[in-house]
Amino acid sequence: MSLPSTSPDIQSLLDYLYGLQRFGIKLGLDHTEKLLESCGNPHEKFRSIHISGTNGKGSTAKYIASILHEAGYKTGLYTSPHLIDFNERISINGDLISNEQIASFILEFKEDISSIDSTFFETTTAMAFWHFNNNNVDVAVVETGMGGRLDSTNVLLPDVSAIASIGMDHSNILGETLEEIAYEKAGIIKHRTPVIVSQQNEGVMDVIRKMCSVKTAPLIVPDTISDNNVESGVNHFFYRNERYAVPLLGKHQCENAVLAIETVLSFDSELGKDTIKTGLKNAIWPGRMEKIFTNPDCFYDVAHNPQSIDATLRTIELLYKKRPIGVMVLKEGKNICQISDRIQTRFHTLITTSIPAMGLYTAGELQNQLSKNNIDATEMRDFQSAINNGITLVDANQCLLVFGSHYVAGDLYNVFDFSFGKEAK
């Protein structure tokens, strides 16, 4: 992953871009279509793979992009949110969009953005497609932002659609049941376009099958994996009698990898097994069971809903004999009741903390909400103090887990003097 170059005007332009968040979230494609029309409809000029889901869609997108890059395709990747820099959202063959390219887009289309009242995500989606077209990508791998049916990215007519694991999140917008959420996620399914779907709850699968039937879209569900184990910090598994390895830990990451395997084979059936294996092995995706410190072991995971937090804790329970020390941060509005059901009795000690101006619960608010759901936690307002205190509590056969949000990545990495591409000390 190469770093973006600098631009003297970039901060003010990024401030303008972030300022578009004042328009909130607008479900629907009208604004995106109008802005893309102003940009020359770049999304119609490259092949694409479109991915939705609640958990794992970003990891799956990264696996797919890494495999296609290994196969020789010039591959664009659009994901969200970022961890440190906005530039992480848009890349080609691992090279992040430069500050100059961001500035060029905003300056060229600022009048259109303003007249259309485009939101932050609508604008960044158009920027990504503009960037991919300008650089003549062979294929773009595109992750939905939220939902699918009314998501800005759903202007695409992809070669393949993929749907990762669906769970409860953003219920206030997407629906109060898994089936309602599945209907939104399945909205990316297009007429006669292959759909690869990870194994799901039966109610979710019913929704997806009905949508595939309406759209006459071929449905492919990957087989189950077997013999999943971790050797020397690498996640291994067997799929259809072939052994694969991924750098991201957890059985759920193996399932994401299998979704990626079937998706790339649907896109290009001639891809060889060695190409796929190398692509998977080379995929780097920070913030997903990422080891950022050793002695004692410290992991960072952006998991922030019941299903993803449960998957992270199941991974830790396989790796360590003792329950972890947890440092928890969480964005306001998350369903703490459902999360509490998944973390009950699974931490030796749990510390709540926060950082300002990020839309996160304060340490005290989070501790109070957990207490209402019978979870004992210790409040520590200062983020660095919470991390340092957590480290002192870690015993043998135990780890520290910092989890709950993308938004604390920069602060956390600073605590450990850790950055992308750097091995844990």
N, C-alpha and C positions, 0 to 999 in steps of 0.2 A: 504494500500500500504506500504509494508515494504521497508526500505531503503537498498541499496546495501552496502556490507561490503567493507573495504578498501583493497588496494593492493599497495605495494611500487612501483611497476613498471607500474601501470595503466596509469599514465599521459603520459608517453613516448609512450605507446602502443596506447592510444587514439589519440595522436598526429600523429602517423603513420596511424591510421585508417582515421582520418580527412584529412590527406595528400592525400588520394586516391581520394579526390574530384578534384584533378588536372586533372584526367582523364575525368572529366565532366559527362554528362549524356549520356549513350550509350543505345539507344533503341534496344531491341532484347534480346533473351534468351540464346544465345550461351555461353557467359562468365559465366552466372549463372549456366547453366547446367554443364559446365566443372568443376566449383568449387564445386558444389554439388556432382558430381561424385567423386571428391577427398575426400569429406566428407562421402562417403558411401551412397549417395542419401537418406538422412534422410527424405526428403519431401514425400517420397513414403510410409512411415511407420506410419503415423497417419492420422486420419480423419481431414477434414478441412472445413471451411466456408470462402469464398473469397468475398471481398467487394470492389467495385469501385464506382466512382461518383466524382462530383466536390465539393459539399458541404454536410457535414453531414456524410460522410463515417466513419470518426473516432469516432464520437458520436455513430453511429449505431453499430460499432464494439464493443465499450465499453458496450453498452446495452446488446448485444448478449452474450459477455463474462461473464457479471455479472449474467445474467439469467442462463446460462449453469453451472456456478460455483454454484449458488444457488441450481440447480438441482442435484448436486453431481458429475458433470463431472470435471475431472482435465483439466483445460482449459488454453491453451496458448493464448497470445494476442500479435500481432505484428502491431505496428502503427508508423507513422512518420508525422512530425518531433517531437523532444522532446522539452520540455519547458526549463528545467534546466539541467538535467543530461541525458547523452546518454542512461543510463540504462532503462529509462522510455519506450523506444521503444519495449522492449522485457520483457514480464512478464508471470508468471504462477500463476493462482489463486490470482492475485494481488501482488505477490512477484516479485520484479524486478530482472533481471539477475544480479548476483554479479560481482564485479570487477574481482574476481578470475576466474570466468567463461569466462568473456570477454578475459582476458589475456590468458587463456588456449586455447581458439579458435584461437586467433591471432598467438600465438607461435607455435601451432601445424600445422597451415595451411599457415603461412606467405610465405613460399617458393612457394606454389601453387598460392596464391593471386598475388604474384609478377610476376610469370611466365605467368599467364593468363592476367595480367594487369586489374584485376578486379576493378571496380569503388567502391566508398564508399557504394552506395546503394546495389550493387550486393553482396558485402561482408557482409553487415549487414543482408541482407535477408538470405544468407547461414548460418550466425551465428544463426539467430533466429530459423531456421529449425533444425539445429544441436542441439541447446539447447532444443527445444521441444522434439526431439526424445530421447536425452540422459535422459530426465526426464519423459519419458513415458506418455506424455499427452494423454488424451482421444480424444481431439479435439483441433485444433488451429484455432483461428479467425484471419484472415489476411487481412489487409487493403492494397490496392495497393498504390504505391508511386505516380506515375503520369500516367495518361492514364489507360491502362489495357492490351490491345492487346500485346504490346511489353514491358510491365513492368516486372521486374525481378520476381515478385511474381507469374506471370502467368504460371510458371512451375507446379503449383498445379493442381491436378485433384480433385476438391472439391466435397463434398456431396451436397452442396447448393451454388449458387452464388447469390449475392445481389447487386443491383445498386441503390445508393442514388441519390439525386437530381443532375442533370447535368446542368451546366451553363458555362459561358465564363471564362476561365482561361487557362494560358499556351498556348495561341493561336499560338505563334510562333513555338510550337512543335506539338501540337495536332490538330490544324486546325483553320481556321478563321470563321467557322460557327458552330452553335450548332449541326447540323447534322454530321459534320466531327468529332467533339469532341465525340459525342455519339457513332460513329462507333468505336473509340478507346476504350472508356469505356466499350462498349458491347463486346469487344474482350475477356473478361473473361468468356463469356458464353461457356459451354462445351456440348458435345454431350449427349443428354438425361439427362442432369442435371437440376433440377428445378432452375428457376430464379425468384427471388422476386424483383420487381421494384417499387420504389416509384412513385407517380403520377407525370407525366412529361409533358412538351410541346409536342404537337401532332406530330411535326416533329421528335422530339427525340424518341417518342414512335414508330413511323413508322420504324425507323432504328432498334430499339430493337426487334420489332416484326419480321422483316425480318431475323435478326440474329437468333432468336429463331426458326424460320421456317427452316432455313438452318441446324441448329444443332439438330432439333427435340427435343428442350428443352421446357418443360412445363413452361408457363409464368403465374405468379401470381402478380396481382396488388392489393394492400391493398385498402379497402374501406376508405372513408373519415372519419375524426374524427368530434366530435361535442362537444359543451359546454366546450370549452377550457377556463380555468380561473386560476388565481394565488391566492392561499390562504396561508397566513403566509409564503411567500417565496417559496412555492412548486407549481409546475405546474401540474394542473389536467386536464383530458380530458376523454371523453367517446368514446369507440370504440366497435362497435357491442354490445351495451347495457351493457358494463362493464366499470366501472370507474377505471382509472389508474392514477398514480402519478409519476412524474419524478422530480429530483432535478434541472435539467437544464431548464432555462427559455426560453420561446418563442414557438409559434405555430410550428415552424419548428422542434423543439426538440420533440414535440408530434408526428410529422410525421416520424421523425427518429425512435422513439420508436415503432411506428406501423410497420415500415419496419423490425425492430428487432423482434417484436412479430411473424410476419408471417414467418420470416426466421427460428427462433428456432422451430416453429411448423412444418415446412417442414423438419427440421433436426430430430426432435423427436416429433411425433404427440401426445405422451402420456403426455407431460408436462402439469401440472396443472395450473390453473389460479392464484392460490395463489403463486406458485413458480415464475411465470412470473412477478407478481406484486411486489413481494419482490425484485427480481433481478433488476427490473427497478428502484425501489426506492433507492436501495443501490449503483447505478452506480455513480461514481464520475469521472468527466472529467474536469480538470482545464482549464482555459483560454476560456471557452465558457459562455459568460454573467456571469462571475464569480465576485461575490461581494467581493471586497478585502478591503473595508473600509465603515464605516457608520458614519453619522454625519460629513460631508455630505456623501451621498451614492456615492461610486465609483465602477465602473465595468471595468473589463478587458475582451476584446474579440479579438480573433486572426483573426477575419474576415478580408479578404484581397482581395476580388474580389467583383464585383458589386452586385451579388446575395446575398452573405453572409452578406455584410455590410447592404444591404437593409433589410434583415431579422432581424438583430440586432436592427436597428433603429425602425422598426415596433414594436418590443417588447418593447423598451423604451417608445415609443409613447403611448402604452397601460398602462404603469405603472406610467407615470409622465405627469402632465399637461403642463409643460414648456419644450421647446426644450433643449436638453442637452448641456453642455460644452464638447467639444471634444478635445482630444489630439491624434493626428494622426501620425503614423509612417508607412512606406511602403517600401517594397523591390523594388529595381530598376527593371525596365522592366514591371511593372504592367500597365494595361491600365487605366491611370488616367482620360482620357476623359470619358470612360464608368462609372468609379467610380463617377466622378463629377456629372453625370446625376442623380445618386442615392442619393447624399448627398446635392444637391442644396436646400438651404433654410431650411435645417433640423437641423442645429446647431445654438444655440444662439451665441456661440463663438467657433471658431475652431483654435487650436494651432498646428503647425507642429513642430516636433522635430526629433531627431535621436540619435543613439549611434554609435561609430566608429567601423570599421572593421567587419561589419555584412552584407555588401552588400545592405545596406539600402540607400535610398535617403538621402542626407543631409537635414537639416531643411530648408535651403534656396532653394535648388533645388525643394523640394516638394511644398513649398509655391509658387514658381514661376510657376510650372506646374499647380497647382490649379488655380492660378490667370489667366493663359491663358484660363482656362475653366470657367471663371466668378465665381470662388469661392474665397471669401475673407477669408484669414487666417493670423494669426500672427506667425511669425517665432521666435522660441526660441531654440537656439543651444544646451543648456545644458538640458539633459533629466530630471534630478531631478527638476530643476527650472521650467520647463514646467509643470510638475505634480503639484508642489506646487502652481504655479500661477493658474492653472486650479481649484484647490481646493478652492482658495479664491474667485473665481467667482461664485461658485455654490450657488443658492438661494433655497428657499423653493419650494417644488414640482418640483425639478429639480435634475439631477445627473451629475456626471462626467463620461465620457466614454473614456477609453484609448483603442485604436484599431489599427489594421492594420498589426500586425506581431507576430509570435511566438518568435522572436529573442530578444524581450525586456523584456520577462517574468522575468528573474533573476533580472534585474535592477529595474523593477517595484516593485517586491515583496520586494526588499531591501528597497525601499523608505518607504514602509508601515510596515516593519518588519513582513512580511506575508509569510507563507509557506503552502505547501500542508497539508490538513487536519485541518487547523487552521480556526476558524470562524473569519469573519471580525469584527474588533474592533468597 
